[in-house]
Amino acid sequence: MGFDNRYEGIDEYAVRIIKHKARQLVGRAGFTESDREDLEQEMMLDLLRRLPKYNPDRAQRNTFIARIVEHKVATIIEARKAGMRDYRLCTCSLNDRLEDDEGGSIERLETIDQEEYLRRTGKLSRPAAELRDLSIDLGRVIASLPPELRTLCERLQTESVTEISRDTGIPRGTIYESIKKLRAIFEDAGLRDYL
């Protein structure tokens, strides 16, 4: 496996220190040999972005380069150890094999309730069965609406009151009055919790 990022036209000292720092990071903070090229590139990109700010009156060029690279390394390690990404918190893999009740094996991933995961991460507000029932109830109520309220209800799913008013020429105040009617209809249908 060869790691030979080429940095032609780049200061030789910069290339040497970046390669050295990337080698030092391997085995630390959860970085592996396969991360080395990415680390080099990340440090090089940061250096190239900051190099135009170099002021020869304040420091030698090599000192400036070394400080930029050192600060980037510290930032990389800090980000790696930050709360949700902290490599030290991972004690197992989702691909680990576990023994099931029948004596066979399954991946740990298969033991995780996807619905529960989605609820805990905020990607699912309610259980799937409840969302399915809600969809049926909403469809039933929307189908029973007078045509003008049904059209308004459908448009409100993707458009703002201002857009509907501009498009139809109906004043916003009139649209808000229709929304009050819609709310009353949905509340009467027992859907108040969803408004």
N, C-alpha and C positions, 0 to 999 in steps of 0.2 A: 504494500500500500504506500504509494508515494505522495508526499505532500510537497508540491513544488509550485506554490503560488508564485507567479512571476510579477515583479514590480519594476519593470524597465522604466528608466527615466526618473525614478524616485531616489532620493538621497540614500546612499548605501548604509549610513548609520541608522536611519529610520527603519529600514528593512531588517537590519540585524537586531535592533532592540525589540521590534515587534515580534519577530520570529522567536526570540529568546523569551519574551513575556508569555507568548502563547504556549511554548513548551513548559514553562513554569506552572501555568494554569491547569495543564492536563494532570488529572489525579487530585485536584483540589476543587472544592465547591461543586463536586458532582460532574466535572467536565471529563470527557474521555478523549482518547486519541482522535476519534472521529470528529470531534468538535474543533480540532486545532485549526484547520483551514478557515472555518467560519470565524473563529476568534481573531485570527490574523486579519481577515478582511474587515471585520468590525473595527478593529483598532486602526487599520490603515485608512478606512473611510473617515473616521473621526479626526485623525491627524490631517488628512487632506482638506477637510472642511475648516479646520482651525489654522492651518499653516499661513493663510493670507493675513492673519492677525499678528504674525510674528513681527516684533519690534527689536531690531538689533541694538538699540540704545538701552534696552532693559535686561537682555540676557544673551548669551551665546546661542547660536542656532541649535546645537546638540542638547543644551540644557532645556531649551524650550520643547524640543521634540521629546526628550525623556519625561518631562513633567506632563505633557499631554497624554503620552502613552500610559504613564503611571496612574493618572486620574481616570482614564478610560478603564483600566484594569479594575480599579476600585469600584467604579460604577457597575461594571459587569458582575463583579462578585456580589455587590450590594443587591442588585436586581435579582440575582440567582437565589439569594437567601431571603428575599422578601416574602412575607406571609404565604400567599397562595402558591407561589412557585418554589418554595423552599425545598430543595432536593432532599434534605435530611428528613422531611416528614413522610416521604414515600418509603414505606416498609415492605411493600409487596407490589406485584404487577397485576394488572387486570387479566393478563394472559397466563398467570400461574394456574396450574392444573390442581383441582380439588377432587377429593373422592366424593361421589354421590351416594345416595341411599342404596343403590343396587350394586355397589362395589365397583362401578365404572368411574370414569373421571370426566369432569367438565371444567371449562375455563371459569375463573372467578367472575368474569364479566357476565356470564349467563346467570349468576346468582343475584344480580342487582335488579331490583324492581325499577324499570325505566320510568314508570309513572311517578313513583316516589322521588326519584332523582330529579325529574323535571319540575316537580312541585317545590322541592328544596332549593333548587337553583333559580326559582322564580320564572321559569319558562312555561309553567303550567299553573294557572291560578286555582283550578278546581280539579277534582278527580275526573278522569275521562268519561265515566258513566254519567256524571252530573252535567258535563259539557254537552254530551250527546243528547240528554233529556232537554237541556236548555235550548239547543238548536231546534229540536222538534217543536217545543212550546213556542219559540219565537216564530218559526215558520208558520205555525197554525194561526197565531195572532196576526202576523203580517198579511197572510192570505185573506183574513176576514176584514181588513181595513178597507175604507172607501178608496177608490183609485187615486185621488189626489194625495191622501195621507200615505198610501202604500208607496207611491212614487217618491214622496219626500223622505220617507223612512229609508228607502233603498239608496237615495242619493246621499243622505247623511252618513252612510257607512264609509263613503270615500271623499266627500266634499264638505267644505265648511259652509256655514250659513251665508257668509259674504259671497262665496262663489255661486251658491244656488241663487241668491238674490240678484246678483249681477247677470247671471245666465237667463233667468226667467223674467226679470223685471219686477218681481214681487218684492215689496219692501221687507226689510229684515224683521221689523216689528210684527208683521203678519206671519212670517215664517216662525218666529218665536211663539206666537199664539198657537200655531199648528203643532209645534213641539210640545206645548203644555197639554194639548188634546191627546197627543201620542202617549205622553207620560201617564195620563189618567187611564187611558185604555190598557196600557201595559200593567199598571198597578191593579186595575180591576181584574186582569187575567192572572193575578197572583205572581207577577214577575218583578215586584218592587225591589227585591234584593239585588237584582241585576242592573238596575238603573243607575 
